[in-house]
Amino acid sequence: MNIQETVLNILADLTGTDEVKENLDLALFDEGLLDSLGMVQLLVEIEGQLSVSVPVSEVERESWGTPKKIISQVEALS
């Protein structure tokens, strides 16, 4: 499984919707699909499944607000 598939599967599990896989520009925070606790859970899952460590202090809501942006950030760190 590649980074994009893994991140999208994690997001689908956390948000409870496959819409994150269909619309990569979905505004996760604005739509109420992700909050700060959900972001921490996302980072834990990314580290566990992809071995990519992302410090919470490095996460800005603007640059991690859509599935596409999250995938881009994880790819840049891997």
C-alpha positions in Angstrom: 0.0 0.0 0.0 1.4 3.4 -0.9 1.3 6.6 1.2 -1.8 8.0 -0.4 -3.9 4.8 0.0 -2.7 4.4 3.6 -3.5 8.1 4.6 -6.9 7.9 2.9 -7.7 4.7 4.7 -6.7 6.2 8.0 -8.8 9.3 7.3 -11.8 7.2 6.3 -11.6 5.2 9.6 -11.2 8.3 11.7 -13.9 10.4 10.0 -16.3 7.5 9.4 -16.8 8.4 5.8 -15.4 7.4 2.4 -16.0 10.9 1.2 -12.4 11.7 2.1 -11.3 9.2 -0.6 -13.5 10.7 -3.2 -12.9 14.4 -2.6 -9.2 15.1 -1.9 -10.0 18.8 -1.4 -12.6 18.2 1.3 -12.1 20.8 4.1 -11.9 18.3 7.0 -12.0 20.8 9.8 -14.7 23.1 8.3 -16.9 20.0 7.6 -16.5 18.9 11.2 -14.9 15.6 10.1 -11.6 16.3 12.0 -10.8 18.2 15.2 -7.7 18.5 17.3 -8.1 15.2 19.0 -8.7 13.5 15.6 -5.6 15.1 14.3 -3.6 13.6 17.1 -5.1 10.2 16.4 -4.2 10.7 12.7 -0.6 11.5 13.5 -0.4 8.4 15.8 -1.8 6.2 13.0 0.5 7.7 10.4 3.5 7.0 12.6 2.4 3.5 13.3 1.5 2.5 9.8 4.0 4.5 7.8 6.8 5.0 10.3 6.7 8.8 9.6 7.0 10.8 12.8 5.2 14.2 12.7 5.5 16.3 15.9 2.1 17.8 16.8 3.8 21.2 17.2 4.7 21.0 13.5 1.1 20.6 12.4 -0.7 23.7 11.2 -4.4 23.4 10.5 -4.1 25.3 7.2 -1.4 23.0 5.8 -3.1 19.8 7.1 -6.8 20.7 6.3 -7.6 18.5 3.3 -6.8 14.9 2.4 -4.6 16.2 -0.5 -2.6 18.4 1.9 -2.1 15.7 4.4 -0.8 13.3 1.8 1.6 16.0 0.5 2.9 16.7 4.0 3.4 13.0 4.8 5.1 12.4 1.5 7.5 15.3 2.2 8.4 13.9 5.5 8.9 10.3 4.4 
